[in-house]
Amino acid sequence: MTQRQITLVIVGLMAGMFLSSLDQTIVSTAIRTIGDDLHGLEQQAWVTTAYMITSTISTPIYGKLSDIFGRRPLYLFGIGVFILGSLLSSFSTSMMMLAAFRAFQGIGAGALMSLPMAIMGDMLAPRERAKYQGYFLAVFGISSVLGPLIGGVFAGADSLLWVTGWRWVFLVNVPIGIIALGMVWKFLHLPSFGNNAAKPRIDWWGATFVIVALVPLLLVAEQGREWGWGSTASIASYVVSGLGLIAFLIVESKMGQDAIIPLHLFGNGTFSMSTILGFLVGFAMFGAMMTIPLYLQIVVGLTPTESGLATLPMMAGIMLSSIVSGQIVSKTGKYRIFPIIGTLLVTAGYYYLTFLTVDRPLWFLMIGMFIIGSGMGQLMQSLTLATQNAVQPRDMGVATSAATFFRQIGGTMGTAVLLSVLFTAMPNNIMSAMSNEDDLRSALDAATNPAVASAPENAGIMDQMWNKIVDPVKSNIQTQLDGGANQAKAAADQAVRDQVTAAVQGRVDSGEIPAEAAQGIIDQQVAENQGAAEEQALSAAAEQAHATVSNGTLTVDWANDDQRTYWVDQIAPQISEEISNNADSDSENSDDSASTSDTSYLDGADSRLTRPFMRGFTESAVTVYWVGFVAILVAFILSLFFKVPPLRNSSALQETADKHHADNREPEAVTSSNVIVAKTVAPGTAAQAIVPEGMEDPAKTEDKVESKPSASRDFTYSDAAPVAAVVAPAPEIADREAVRAHDSRATAEEPAEQPVYNVRVVPSADHSAPAQRISTESMIALATSTMSMIVATIALIKSSKK
């Protein structure tokens, strides 16, 4: 391939990569707004998990089918499904409906995630591949920056063109997807090297049992906190998943080389270790990427757009480290150190984030994001290089998709488990934060202040968190004051009566008044003095109780700072102790889901009222970072024992052509004509034609083939008929950069010592075996598999509602 062709193909692949990565970052930034609008923030894990389930399941299927039918048709199919899924997602009216449409969208995303790296493995020698993979990760970084910005704009807009703002998060994929579809359709043309079987064996049973094994496991990961990890439903999920895994292994062992994930790959130590590391990296990475935007919006108080900008350090770390490490690998051919450095940096970044508190400044979090991003950028491409370099060219597609598959499983599990950990820990942590006496005293002072409590911006949080505490407290205080007022008035009445009785009795004793008139005089004087005495007694009691006399009783004037402060100081320790003692039972028995399923009430609320929630969320996020730290620490330890093979010299296509030539060359023809022939036939076609460059094709003379395939001198594949390829010297190619793309033995200063070859596609003389193209039967099978994944996801969602 010429440099121009390589560049155009890579542009098409980058467009697909941009599409899939842009979608993920847009959704992660806008998910809080979507959850609030659809009243299901706690169900947000389903939106991401459903997408990851189907994209993960479809990833190895695309990889295997692309080995059989070619990368291009499967890649185009994936983009088309992704566009349709995006359109359907924009019409969602509930979080569960959105999750179902995202599951359909994920079926297309599987192709966009797995096939680009396989196509690059076909086209480019490993050293050149490392450089371009750095560019791919740079595109990922750019889309990750633009995604939050675009998502923030859409999430922050009430409506655009009469459509709710957040729905454009999915609609924006449609024009971008159409552009990517057009570019790939026009520029992506690769030869297909497949096996020689007359009829391809497609491992649909393997795909089925992947679904059976994976979906129940992810279901219990998401719903386990509600069901109980040892509940009947959870145990049933474990059993079904285990049986599915056993069945999958049995099927894969029977399918051999035709399996979706050939088990012989795991006999390769490099592939096995790379797969384990990819799983752990995916587990840690996706969990963090989902938690950080929530923290920025809920705790820091940023808008979706601002939170997108705040994630720039992570994306900058990914871009810089991937490009730099790619250039180093391209120049030196050494990549052993990068998995170690990458896991070490991510481990350090997670450990750093465990020191996060609600009072930390934003730059503290940004430093942690940059450290994590710097590690991720080195990890992702080095693991892909190791995987592709450890397997034979015929296994390039399935090995690359398998590595992506297990990384996506790790990401899916990480998202489900870590978000489950986050929302499971939140109620207890919020209750624990409310038991902090200093924070509680400040919050109660605000919540009992009529000016603060009645403010419109505080209405939501008062309803969700504080009215249930403040109202009973005020009622109890008023009951106490009413009792105190009655006692004060009774004491005053008794004192007046005693005083009047003593005075009248003295007058009786002195003979001033007759004894029989004494009682009447006493009652009269008591009635005259009782009111004043009661008022005096209430005033004294009010002063002592830091209250106000109102309508003959005592009441707290909560607008009075002195009175409010006194009573808050009195009740705060008692409430703090009660919350602390009853935190566990309260979190189990009370309906805390209301305060975590919709967090829009936090926007603009008094910081004193929101602080316990913020502290509880922060402590829950730190718990997530501890889990991520443990996962990536294990990856770091394993990376120390990671042995990688040296980089190959040629691309997978070049190695395949060389192997076909070595197996089928005719020494005399090569000696006499200096022509090297490569048997490049369509998958499933046993026929081949050996035609030296410049000679007439015998098939044209003997068979008079009417429909000629589109032949090219530059690795072009025709779907019109079975084909054979001729590889001959091509001195007319002057672009040595294109040569080095296929053979890294060429240096920047000198051309490669071996001749440079083109592949010329000609019709085969023998058409006894049909070309392997995607038949109607295979398309029906593919559609059936697609529908089965959708049905499984919908069943999963319905079961979660129960």
C-alpha positions, 0 to 999 in steps of 0.5 A: 500500500502507498503512504496515501492509501495507508493515511486514508485508511487510518483516517477512516478508522480514526473517524470510527474511533472518534465516534465511539469514544465521543459517545462514551464521554458525552454520556458520562458527562451528561448522565447526571442530568439525564438521570435527574430528568428521567428520575433514575440517577441510581439506575445510571449504571444500567445505561453504561452497563447495558452498553458495555454488555452488548459491546463486550459480547459482540467484540469477539464475534466481530473479530472472528467474523472479520477473519472470515469475511474481511474487516470492511463489511463488518466494520461498516455494519457496526457503524450502521448499528451504532447510528441507529442505536444513537437515534433510538436512544434519543427517544427514551422516556425512562432510564430503563428504556434508555438502557435498552437502546444503549444495549442495541447501540453497544452491538455496533460499538463492538466493531468500532472498538475491536476492528481498528487495531486488527486492521492496523495489525494487518497493514503496519509493521509493529514499529510503525503500528506503535506510532499510529496507535499513539495517534489513535489514543491521541484521537481518543484523548481529543474526543474525550475532551470534546465529549464532555464539552459537547455533552455539557452544552447539551446537558445544560441546555433546556432545549435545542430546536424544540428537543430536550438538550440532553437528547442531543447527546445521542442525536449528535452521533448521527451526523458524525456516524454518517461521515465516518460511514462514508469515509470508511466505505470509500477508503477502507479496502484491504485484502482478505487472507482466510482459511481454505474451508469451502464453508466457514464455521461460525461459532454461534453456540460460543456467542450464545454461551458468552451471553449466558455466562456474562449477563447473569454475572453483571446482573448480580454485580449491579443488583446485588446490593438490593437483592443481597449478595447471598440471596436466592436471585444472586445465587441463581445468577452465579449458577447460571453464569458458571454453567454458561462458562463451562458450556462456553469452554466446552464449545470452544474446545470443540470448535478449535481454530474456528472458535470465537476465542480459540483456547490455544491462544491461552497457551501463549504466556504473553497473550494470557498475561496481557489479557489479565492485565487488560482486564484489571486495567479496564476494571480500574479505568472505567470505574474511575471515569464514571465516578470522577464526573459525578464528583465534579458535578455533585461535590465541586458543584461544576456544571456538566460543561465545566466538569468536562473541562476539569477532566482535561488533565486526564486526557492530556496525560493519556495523549502525551504518554501515548504519543511519546511512548509510541514514538519511543517504540517506533524508534527503539523497538523496545516496549517491555518497560511501558506496562510496568511504568503504566501500572505504577503510575495508575497505582500511584494515581489511585493511591493519591486520590484516596486522600481526597476530602470534601475540602480539597481544592480542584487542582488536587483532583486534577493532579490525580487525574493527570497521573492516572491518564499518564499511566493509561496512555502507556498501558493500552497501546503496549498491551495491544502491541504485546498481544498482536506480536505474540500470535500468528498473523492468521490469529491477528483479528481474533487475538486483538478482539479477544484482548479488547473483549477481556478489557471490556469485560473488566470495564463492564465489571468495573463500572457495575461493581464500582458504581454499586459500591459507590451507591451502596456506601452512600447512605451509610456515609451520608448518615455518618457525615450527618453525625459529625457534630460540627457539620450537623450543628452548622446544618441545623442552624441553617435548617432551623432558620426560617429565612434559609429553610423557606428559600426556593433554592433550598426547598429540595434539600429541606424536603429530602434531608432536613425537614424529617429531622428539623420538624420533629426537633421543633415539635419536641422543643415546643412541647418542652416549652409548653410544659415549662410555660404551664409549670411557670404559670402554675407556680406563679398562680400558687405563689400569688395565692399563697401570698394573698392567703397569708395577707388576708389571714393576717387581717382576719387575725387582727380583726380587720375582716371577718373570717367568713369573708376571707375566702372571697377576698382571697379569690378576688385578689388572686384573680386580680394579681394572677395575670401579672404574676404569670406574665412575670413568670413566663418572662423569667422562664423565657429568658432562662429557656432562650425563648419568647413569650407569645400568646401566653406560652413560650416559643422559640423565635427561630429567626433570632440568632441567639435563641436559635444558636442556643437550641441548636447547641442543645440538640446537636449532640443528642441528634449526633449520638442518635444518628451514630447509634442508629446509622446501620438500621436507619440506612436499611429501614429508611428510604434513602434512595430518594436522596440519591436517585435525584441530586438536582435538589443540591443545585444552588442549595445552602452549602451548610445544608449540602455539606453532609451529603457532599462529605458522604459522597466523597467518602464513598468515592474514596472507597471506590478509589481504594478498590481501584487501587487494589485492582491496579496494584495487582496489575503492577505486580503481574507486570513485573513478570510480564515477558514480551516477545521482540517486535516483528519486522513486517505487517501481518499481511506481508507475513501472510503473503510471505508464508503463502509464497514459501508454501507454494513457490516454484523454484524454477520460475523464481530463478528464471524470472526473479518473480516471487508469487504469493497465494492470496486467495479468497477465504474458502477458495482452494484455487490459485493462479500463479502469474508473473508480473507482466504475463497474460493470465491464463484464466483469461484465455482458457475460461474467458471470465466475463466479470473481471474483479477490480484489480489493483497493484496495491493490496486491493481486494475484490469481492467479485470472484475468487482471487489469486495474487502475484507479488512482483518487484515494484521499483516504481514505488518511491515512497519509502515511508510506505515501504517502512509501514510494512517492513520496519527493517527499513531505516529512515536513511536507507531503503529496506534491503529486500525488494518491495512488492505489490500484490496484483489481484487476478481472477483464478482459473479454478472456480470450483470453490465459491468465494467466502462472502457474507451469505444470506444465511450468515446475515440471518445468523448475525441478525439472530445473534444480535436480536438474542443479545437485545432480548437478553438485555431487555429480560435483564432490565425487566428482572431488575424492575421486579 
